[in-house]
Structures are given as C-alpha cells and as structure tokens.
Amino acid sequence: MRKSRFSEEQIIQALRKQEAGTRTADRTRRPGISDQTFYRWKTQVGGLEVSDARKVLIRSK
C-alpha cells in the first residue's frame, strides 16, 4: 500500500486547526488535500492524540 505524504502529526495538526475555527477550505487548500481526504481523516482520527492516531492509521493501511 502507498505511504501517506503526511505524517500523523500533520494530520492531527490539520484537524485541530479546523476545530479551532479555521475554515475547512483553508485547511485543505494549503497542504493540497481534498475535502474528502480531510473528512476521512476526521472520521478516522478526529479527537485522538498523535500516539493513538498512529495506531489507527497503521491498522487502516
């Protein structure tokens, strides 16, 4: 399976910035991800810490 371009830390950082009030369109445009990818990340690891997210993302690959 293809390795992600983004680390677990970057994924969590993107989700937290959106939760803090940044518009989703701004959060997806800058790193160059689609809205679908952002919302998939949010479904998979939203609300988790980096160590927990790492476990979830490794299992889903």
C-alpha positions as CSV (number, residue, x, y, z in Angstrom):
1,M,0.0,0.0,0.0
2,R,1.2,3.5,-0.7
3,K,2.8,5.5,2.1
4,S,1.0,8.7,3.0
5,R,2.5,12.1,2.1
6,F,1.5,13.3,5.5
7,S,2.7,12.2,8.9
8,E,0.4,11.5,11.8
9,E,1.4,14.8,13.4
10,Q,0.5,16.8,10.3
11,I,-2.9,15.1,10.1
12,I,-3.7,15.8,13.8
13,Q,-2.5,19.4,13.4
14,A,-4.8,20.0,10.4
15,L,-7.8,18.6,12.3
16,R,-7.0,20.7,15.4
17,K,-6.7,23.9,13.4
18,Q,-10.1,23.3,11.8
19,E,-11.6,22.7,15.2
20,A,-10.1,26.0,16.5
21,G,-12.1,27.9,13.9
22,T,-10.1,27.9,10.7
23,R,-12.4,27.3,7.7
24,T,-12.2,23.8,6.2
25,A,-11.5,25.2,2.7
26,D,-8.4,27.0,4.1
27,R,-7.2,23.8,5.8
28,T,-7.4,21.7,2.7
29,R,-6.0,24.2,0.2
30,R,-2.7,24.8,1.9
31,P,-1.4,21.3,2.2
32,G,-3.1,20.3,-1.1
33,I,-5.6,17.7,0.1
34,S,-9.1,17.2,-1.0
35,D,-12.2,17.8,1.2
36,Q,-12.9,14.1,1.0
37,T,-9.4,13.3,2.5
38,F,-9.8,15.8,5.2
39,Y,-13.2,14.4,6.3
40,R,-11.9,10.8,6.1
41,W,-9.1,11.8,8.5
42,K,-11.6,13.5,10.7
43,T,-13.8,10.3,10.8
44,Q,-10.8,8.1,11.5
45,V,-8.7,10.1,13.9
46,G,-10.7,13.1,15.0
47,G,-10.3,13.7,18.7
48,L,-7.4,11.4,19.2
49,E,-3.8,12.2,20.3
50,V,-0.9,11.6,17.9
51,S,0.1,8.3,19.5
52,D,-3.5,6.9,19.3
53,A,-3.9,8.2,15.8
54,R,-0.7,6.5,14.7
55,K,-2.2,3.1,15.8
56,V,-5.4,3.7,14.0
57,L,-3.7,4.9,10.8
58,I,-1.3,1.9,10.8
59,R,-4.2,-0.5,11.1
60,S,-6.2,1.1,8.3
61,K,-3.4,0.7,5.8
